[in-house]
Amino acid sequence: QVQLVESGGGLVQTGESLRLSCAASVSISTMKTWAWYRQAPGKQRELVVVSVSGAGTNYVASVKGRFTFSRDNTKNTFYLQMNNLKPEDTAVYFCNVETKFYSAVYWGQGTQVTVSS
């Protein structure tokens, strides 16, 4: 069982930055993928960024150049640096991992990001 805990959400103004963190209860270096999703009110959950072990990192077009994924295996934590935030980035952000063994998927509880105009 993998537990994921997000932090770093909050209320900011347009153009400001936030860094979300996702702390795992196990070594994240054993994961196949690490990802961030978001869900805005009344909308479906959408993939923001996915990083695949041994491959690359892909961002949804709307955040390219503004958001950056990173991870620190020594802290079992991965991050989403969000710069130049826009009101349309307002959503609950969820972190997600898929394990190499059994391809089990785990989710965090979500953290609210609100960007005011």
Order of alpha helices (4+ residues) and beta strands (2+ residues): beta-beta-beta-beta-beta-beta-beta-beta-beta-beta-beta
